[in-house]
């Protein structure tokens, strides 16, 4: 059985997370550290899963709707990647979909001197899991 203290902490944590959610539905990885002021599909999916399990379905849904909008805007790039694979080619690293997005859903503009490439393929699979299980 959960203690009152644990329940209060969980509620405060969910409140804090919701307060940081962008009006777009995205969650910043960290609102106070510039490198992490983006939304990662993987991180946001885990946040949305926690919110859904905590009864905050509206916030979880807002994140998933944001991802659908982001991915829909990436449709031309997705079609190019599919065509490359169907032609037997392996896409280049820079052809892959980004792993992090600006909170408005736009793609981060790199200055070309980025030590941290914007590619992590697991985010899309994890998001599909999260969308399905929310």
N, CA and C of each residue as an Amber inpcrd file, in Angstrom:
protein
   402
   0.8370000  -1.1830000   0.0000000   0.0000000   0.0000000   0.0000000
   0.8820000   1.2480000   0.0000000   0.5190000   2.2030000  -0.8210000
   1.3010000   3.4330000  -0.9290000   1.0850000   4.3130000   0.2950000
   2.1600000   4.9320000   0.7240000   2.0510000   5.8730000   1.8320000
   1.5470000   7.2100000   1.3050000   1.0360000   8.0130000   2.2110000
   0.5870000   9.3490000   1.8350000   1.7530000  10.1610000   1.2950000
   2.9270000   9.9790000   1.9000000   4.1320000  10.6890000   1.4640000
   4.4830000  10.3250000   0.0220000   4.4530000   9.0390000  -0.2980000
   4.7750000   8.5810000  -1.6500000   3.7640000   9.1110000  -2.6520000
   2.5030000   9.0680000  -2.3030000   1.4530000   9.5690000  -3.1850000
   1.6290000  11.0660000  -3.4220000   1.9490000  11.8000000  -2.3780000
   2.1530000  13.2450000  -2.5050000   3.3640000  13.5340000  -3.4040000
   4.4410000  12.7770000  -3.2240000   5.6220000  12.9630000  -4.0700000
   5.3060000  12.6670000  -5.5330000   4.5590000  11.6110000  -5.7740000
   4.1970000  11.2600000  -7.1520000   3.3570000  12.3710000  -7.7720000
   2.4010000  12.8700000  -7.0240000   1.5440000  13.9450000  -7.5240000
   2.3630000  15.1970000  -7.8190000   3.2720000  15.5500000  -6.9190000
   4.1220000  16.7210000  -7.1390000   5.0140000  16.5330000  -8.3650000
   5.5250000  15.3300000  -8.5440000   6.3770000  15.0480000  -9.7070000
   5.5890000  15.1830000 -11.0020000   4.3960000  14.6190000 -11.0300000
   3.5590000  14.7180000 -12.2280000   3.1780000  16.1720000 -12.5070000
   2.8710000  16.9190000 -11.4450000   2.5510000  18.3430000 -11.6120000
   3.7290000  19.1000000 -12.2130000   4.9320000  18.8170000 -11.7080000
   6.1310000  19.4900000 -12.2160000   6.3560000  19.1570000 -13.6870000
   6.2550000  17.8880000 -14.0240000   6.4550000  17.4760000 -15.4160000
   5.4380000  18.1610000 -16.3240000   4.1830000  18.1590000 -15.9090000
   3.1520000  18.8130000 -16.7260000   3.4180000  20.3100000 -16.8810000
   3.9400000  20.9370000 -15.8390000   4.1890000  22.3830000 -15.9100000
   5.2790000  22.7240000 -16.9230000   6.1260000  21.7590000 -17.2460000
   7.2160000  21.9870000 -18.1980000   6.8410000  21.6190000 -19.6320000
   5.6750000  21.0030000 -19.8090000   5.2610000  20.6120000 -21.1530000
   4.9840000  21.8550000 -21.9890000   5.5370000  21.8760000 -23.1770000
   5.3290000  22.9870000 -24.1030000   3.8730000  23.0110000 -24.5680000
   3.4010000  24.1650000 -24.9700000   2.0330000  24.2560000 -25.4970000
   1.8660000  23.4090000 -26.7560000   2.9790000  23.0570000 -27.4010000
   2.9340000  22.1890000 -28.5840000   2.6710000  20.7340000 -28.2120000
   2.9220000  20.3870000 -26.9430000   2.7940000  19.0020000 -26.4880000
   4.1350000  18.3550000 -26.1990000   5.2180000  18.9820000 -26.6470000
   6.5640000  18.4290000 -26.4520000   7.0360000  18.6370000 -25.0160000
   7.9500000  17.7700000 -24.6040000   8.6000000  17.9060000 -23.3030000
  10.0740000  18.2310000 -23.5190000  10.5850000  19.3000000 -22.9110000
  12.0280000  19.5380000 -23.0090000  12.7590000  18.5180000 -22.1400000
  13.8980000  18.0580000 -22.6160000  14.6840000  17.1320000 -21.7990000
  15.1430000  17.8340000 -20.5250000  15.5010000  19.1000000 -20.6390000
  15.8830000  19.9110000 -19.4750000  15.6810000  21.3760000 -19.8470000
  14.7830000  22.0590000 -19.1760000  14.4890000  23.4360000 -19.5650000
  15.5720000  24.4430000 -19.1930000  16.5320000  24.0490000 -18.3690000
  17.5260000  25.0050000 -17.8890000  18.9220000  24.7990000 -18.4650000
  19.0960000  23.8000000 -19.3150000  20.4070000  23.5120000 -19.8950000
  20.2510000  23.5330000 -21.4050000  20.9120000  24.4840000 -22.0710000
  20.6900000  24.7370000 -23.5000000  20.7690000  23.4830000 -24.3670000
  21.7360000  22.6320000 -24.1140000  21.9160000  21.4280000 -24.9360000
  20.6850000  20.5220000 -24.8770000  19.9610000  20.5660000 -23.7720000
  18.8090000  19.6780000 -23.5880000  17.4670000  20.3880000 -23.7230000
  17.4330000  21.5630000 -24.3080000  16.1630000  22.2650000 -24.4630000
  15.4120000  21.8180000 -25.7160000  15.6270000  20.5940000 -26.0720000
  14.9440000  19.9660000 -27.2000000  14.0750000  18.8520000 -26.6600000
  13.2430000  18.3100000 -27.5230000  12.4340000  17.1580000 -27.1430000
  12.9210000  15.9400000 -27.9140000  13.2820000  14.9140000 -27.1810000
  13.6930000  13.6360000 -27.7620000  12.4790000  12.7080000 -27.7560000
  12.2960000  11.9560000 -28.8220000  11.1650000  11.0270000 -28.8740000
  11.2390000  10.0150000 -27.7370000  12.4120000   9.4640000 -27.4940000
  12.5670000   8.4480000 -26.4490000  12.2180000   9.0270000 -25.0770000
  12.8310000  10.1400000 -24.7190000  12.5940000  10.7330000 -23.4050000
  11.1260000  11.1230000 -23.2370000  10.5870000  11.7880000 -24.2580000
   9.1940000  12.2150000 -24.1940000   8.2290000  11.0550000 -24.0820000
   8.5630000   9.9540000 -24.7380000   7.7050000   8.7670000 -24.6620000
   7.6620000   8.2220000 -23.2480000   8.8080000   8.1490000 -22.6040000
   8.8310000   7.6730000 -21.2150000   8.0930000   8.6400000 -20.2930000
   8.2270000   9.9270000 -20.5410000   7.4930000  10.9180000 -19.7540000
   5.9910000  10.7360000 -19.9570000   5.5700000  10.6050000 -21.2190000
   4.1420000  10.4220000 -21.5150000   3.6120000   9.1370000 -20.8860000
   4.4130000   8.0820000 -20.8920000   3.9900000   6.8170000 -20.2740000
   3.7710000   7.0070000 -18.7770000   4.6730000   7.7260000 -18.1240000
   4.5180000   7.9830000 -16.6880000   3.2730000   8.8260000 -16.4220000
   3.0620000   9.8370000 -17.2510000   1.8770000  10.6740000 -17.0820000
   0.5990000   9.8660000 -17.2690000   0.5640000   9.0240000 -18.2860000
  -0.6290000   8.2050000 -18.5330000  -0.8930000   7.2710000 -17.3530000
   0.1600000   6.6670000 -16.8360000  -0.0020000   5.7670000 -15.6940000
  -0.4200000   6.5240000 -14.4330000  -0.1010000   7.8180000 -14.4060000
  -0.4870000   8.6540000 -13.2770000  -1.8270000   9.3430000 -13.4770000
  -2.5570000   8.9490000 -14.5230000  -3.8800000   9.5050000 -14.7640000
  -3.8820000  10.8340000 -15.4970000  -2.7590000  11.2200000 -16.0600000
  -2.6560000  12.4960000 -16.7850000  -2.7330000  12.2340000 -18.2880000
  -3.8300000  11.6290000 -18.6990000  -3.9930000  11.1990000 -20.0900000
  -3.9420000  12.3480000 -21.0900000  -4.4830000  13.4850000 -20.7210000
  -4.5200000  14.6210000 -21.6490000  -3.1020000  15.0740000 -22.0120000
  -2.2250000  15.1320000 -21.0310000  -0.8350000  15.5370000 -21.2930000
  -0.1070000  14.4940000 -22.1290000  -0.3450000  13.2220000 -21.8160000
   0.2840000  12.1450000 -22.5950000  -0.1870000  12.2080000 -24.0430000
  -1.4810000  12.3920000 -24.2400000  -2.0290000  12.4710000 -25.5930000
  -1.4620000  13.6740000 -26.3470000  -1.3020000  14.7960000 -25.6680000
  -0.7480000  15.9890000 -26.3220000   0.6540000  15.7070000 -26.8580000
   1.4570000  14.9560000 -26.0980000   2.7920000  14.6000000 -26.5840000
   2.6860000  13.7280000 -27.8240000   1.8420000  12.7020000 -27.7800000
   1.7210000  11.7950000 -28.9240000   1.1960000  12.5230000 -30.1610000
   0.2730000  13.4480000 -29.9700000  -0.2180000  14.2350000 -31.1060000
   0.8950000  15.1140000 -31.6750000   1.7450000  15.6470000 -30.8060000
   2.8920000  16.4310000 -31.2650000   3.8120000  15.5720000 -32.1290000
   4.0890000  14.3430000 -31.6790000   4.9650000  13.4540000 -32.4520000
   4.3380000  13.1320000 -33.8080000   3.0440000  12.8430000 -33.8330000
   2.3710000  12.5580000 -35.1080000   2.5380000  13.7470000 -36.0550000
   2.3690000  14.9490000 -35.5420000   2.5330000  16.1460000 -36.3720000
   3.9690000  16.2620000 -36.8810000   4.9340000  16.0380000 -36.0010000
   6.3500000  16.1200000 -36.3810000   6.6730000  15.0930000 -37.4580000
   6.2650000  13.8580000 -37.2340000   6.5710000  12.7900000 -38.1940000
   5.8540000  13.0380000 -39.5200000   4.6440000  13.5550000 -39.4650000
   3.9150000  13.8590000 -40.7030000   4.6710000  14.8800000 -41.5460000
   5.2870000  15.8520000 -40.8860000   6.0700000  16.8530000 -41.6190000
   7.3420000  16.2550000 -42.2150000   7.7720000  15.1170000 -41.6880000
   8.9840000  14.4540000 -42.1760000   8.6700000  13.4680000 -43.3040000
   7.4120000  13.4030000 -43.7500000   6.9940000  12.4190000 -44.7570000
   7.8740000  12.4070000 -46.0100000   8.2380000  13.5460000 -46.5820000
   9.1010000  13.4870000 -47.7750000  10.4400000  12.7960000 -47.4970000
  11.0290000  13.0910000 -46.3570000  12.3030000  12.4550000 -46.0110000
  12.1100000  10.9560000 -45.7650000  11.0070000  10.5920000 -45.1400000
  10.7130000   9.1740000 -44.9050000  10.5590000   8.4520000 -46.2370000
   9.8420000   9.0690000 -47.1790000   9.6630000   8.4580000 -48.4960000
  11.0000000   8.2790000 -49.2130000  11.8870000   9.2520000 -49.0740000
  13.2230000   9.1290000 -49.6790000  14.0110000   7.9830000 -49.0520000
  13.9170000   7.8300000 -47.7420000  14.6170000   6.7350000 -47.0600000
  14.0800000   5.3760000 -47.5010000  12.7680000   5.2760000 -47.6240000
  12.1580000   4.0210000 -48.0870000  12.6190000   3.7150000 -49.5050000
  12.6240000   4.7230000 -50.3640000  13.0630000   4.5190000 -51.7520000
  14.5260000   4.0800000 -51.8090000  15.3670000   4.6640000 -50.9860000
  16.7740000   4.2570000 -50.9310000  16.9030000   2.7780000 -50.5670000
  16.1810000   2.3700000 -49.5350000  16.2420000   0.9740000 -49.0850000
  15.6720000   0.0330000 -50.1440000  14.5760000   0.4400000 -50.7830000
  13.9870000  -0.4060000 -51.8230000  14.9230000  -0.5680000 -53.0080000
  15.7680000   0.4270000 -53.2340000  16.7450000   0.3610000 -54.3240000
  18.0120000  -0.3830000 -53.8980000  18.0170000  -0.8820000 -52.6720000
  19.1550000  -1.6530000 -52.1870000  20.2880000  -0.8330000 -51.6100000
  20.0450000   0.4420000 -51.3620000  21.0820000   1.3240000 -50.8220000
  20.9210000   1.4840000 -49.3110000  22.0050000   1.7500000 -48.6570000
  21.9920000   2.0440000 -47.2300000  22.0380000   3.5560000 -47.0590000
  21.0630000   4.1210000 -46.3580000  21.0670000   5.5750000 -46.1630000
  22.3170000   6.0220000 -45.4000000  22.7790000   7.2020000 -45.7320000
  23.8980000   7.7930000 -45.0040000  23.4100000   8.2770000 -43.6360000
  24.3370000   8.4140000 -42.7450000  24.0330000   8.8890000 -41.3940000
  23.2210000  10.1860000 -41.4380000  23.6480000  11.1100000 -42.2720000
  22.9830000  12.4190000 -42.3340000  21.6180000  12.3760000 -43.0370000
  21.2670000  11.2460000 -43.6480000  19.9540000  11.0980000 -44.2820000
  18.8740000  10.6630000 -43.2920000  19.2940000  10.1700000 -42.1450000
  18.3520000   9.6080000 -41.1800000  17.5110000  10.7030000 -40.5250000
  16.3680000  10.3010000 -39.9930000  15.5080000  11.2490000 -39.2880000
  16.1920000  11.6950000 -38.0000000  15.9270000  12.9210000 -37.5760000
  16.5470000  13.4040000 -36.3410000  15.9920000  12.6950000 -35.1050000
  16.7390000  12.7750000 -34.0470000  16.3010000  12.2000000 -32.7800000
  15.7380000  13.2540000 -31.8360000  16.1020000  14.4810000 -32.0620000
  15.6100000  15.5550000 -31.2040000  15.0390000  16.6710000 -32.0860000
  14.0310000  17.3080000 -31.5400000  13.3370000  18.3760000 -32.2550000
  13.1930000  19.5780000 -31.3400000  13.0730000  20.7370000 -31.9430000
  12.7310000  21.9270000 -31.1800000  11.3130000  21.7280000 -30.6470000
  10.9720000  22.4270000 -29.5920000   9.6670000  22.2200000 -28.9670000
   8.5050000  22.5620000 -29.8930000   8.7550000  23.4020000 -30.8870000
   7.7010000  23.7210000 -31.8540000   7.5970000  22.6670000 -32.9580000
   8.4450000  21.6350000 -32.8840000   8.4130000  20.5540000 -33.8660000
   9.3680000  20.7350000 -35.0220000  10.0290000  21.8640000 -35.0750000
  10.9950000  22.0760000 -36.1520000  12.2770000  21.2940000 -35.8650000
  13.0460000  21.0960000 -36.9220000  14.3020000  20.3670000 -36.7960000
  15.3880000  21.3360000 -36.3520000  16.1770000  20.8900000 -35.4200000
  17.2950000  21.6880000 -34.9220000  18.2100000  22.0670000 -36.0870000
  18.6160000  23.3120000 -36.1340000  19.5560000  23.7660000 -37.1520000
  20.9540000  23.6620000 -36.5600000  21.7740000  22.8300000 -37.1760000
  23.1340000  22.6130000 -36.6850000  24.0740000  23.6540000 -37.2660000
  25.0330000  24.0540000 -36.4680000  26.0430000  24.9880000 -36.9630000
  27.1800000  24.2530000 -37.6670000  27.0370000  22.9310000 -37.7920000
  28.0450000  22.1200000 -38.4600000  29.1920000  21.7100000 -37.5620000
  29.2090000  22.2300000 -36.3430000  30.2770000  21.9200000 -35.3980000
  29.7050000  21.1550000 -34.2060000  28.7550000  20.2850000 -34.4900000
  28.0470000  19.5580000 -33.4450000  28.7910000  18.2770000 -33.0850000
  29.1750000  18.1640000 -31.8300000  29.8440000  16.9510000 -31.3620000
  28.8500000  15.8240000 -31.1000000  27.5700000  16.1440000 -31.1070000
  26.5430000  15.1770000 -30.7680000  25.5760000  15.0640000 -31.9440000
  25.7770000  14.0890000 -32.8180000  24.9110000  13.9550000 -33.9900000
  23.4440000  13.7850000 -33.5900000  22.5720000  14.2720000 -34.4310000
  21.1400000  14.2370000 -34.1690000  20.5150000  12.9740000 -34.7590000
  21.0950000  11.8310000 -34.4640000  20.5570000  10.5540000 -34.9480000
  20.6240000   9.5270000 -33.8240000  19.4770000   8.9870000 -33.4750000
  19.3610000   7.8640000 -32.5430000  18.0980000   7.1240000 -32.9750000
  18.2680000   6.0080000 -33.6120000  17.1400000   5.3260000 -34.2470000
  16.1460000   4.7190000 -33.2700000  16.5410000   4.4860000 -32.0470000
  15.6450000   3.8360000 -31.0950000  14.4310000   4.6820000 -30.7390000
  14.5290000   5.9880000 -30.8620000  13.4410000   6.8640000 -30.4570000
  12.1290000   6.5950000 -31.1680000  12.1970000   6.2740000 -32.4310000
  10.9680000   6.0370000 -33.1980000  10.2930000   4.7390000 -32.7690000
  11.0740000   3.7040000 -32.5480000  10.5130000   2.4330000 -32.0750000
   9.9390000   2.5530000 -30.6790000  10.6530000   3.2610000 -29.8150000
  10.1590000   3.4520000 -28.4490000   8.8820000   4.2720000 -28.4730000
   8.8230000   5.2840000 -29.3520000   7.5920000   6.0690000 -29.4360000
   6.4200000   5.1950000 -29.8880000   6.6390000   4.3140000 -30.8610000
   5.5570000   3.4190000 -31.2950000   5.0630000   2.5620000 -30.1370000
   5.9990000   2.0550000 -29.3380000   5.6180000   1.2810000 -28.1460000
   4.7730000   2.1460000 -27.2070000   5.2520000   3.3650000 -26.9410000
   4.5530000   4.2370000 -26.0100000   3.1740000   4.6340000 -26.4910000
   3.0590000   4.8970000 -27.7780000   1.7670000   5.2770000 -28.3550000
   0.8000000   4.1100000 -28.2400000   1.2960000   2.9320000 -28.4870000
   0.4560000   1.7300000 -28.4430000   0.0180000   1.3900000 -27.0220000
   0.8810000   1.6450000 -26.0540000   0.5750000   1.2360000 -24.6840000
  -0.0720000   2.3280000 -23.8470000  -0.1430000   3.5510000 -24.3750000
  -0.7430000   4.6480000 -23.5860000  -2.2480000   4.5440000 -23.5440000
